[in-house]
Amino acid sequence: MTKYREYYQKMITENAKVFEAFKKMHEDYAKDSSLQDKYNELGKPILALVREYEDRLCGVSEASGYSAYSGNLAEKFWSEVRREFPLIDRIGVVIKNFDIKKIKLL
């Protein structure tokens, strides 16, 4: 198994309860985007966990002298995360409704 998949599996298994709750919310959000506020609230700790494991993964390669490859490694790790949670990039999106006033031309 590749290193980024190994770290992904480790992240999922060590935080199984948190990711199960997020997975349910992710599925609900995919069906109804009006749940954006709840999705943002539940997604913040998930993003923190993903970034923590990304730092662990890339920190090992940077310390061993392969810092040129850590960008590709991080991208592969995130693609693994996005494969399971395709809407993870929408965490933190703020949706504001606004009205456009019509201009009356004479």
PyMOL commands that set and color helices and strands:
alter all, ss='L'
color gray80, all
select helices_A, chain A and resi 3-14+16-31+33-63+67-84+88-90
alter helices_A, ss='H'
color red, helices_A
deselect
rebuild
show_as cartoon
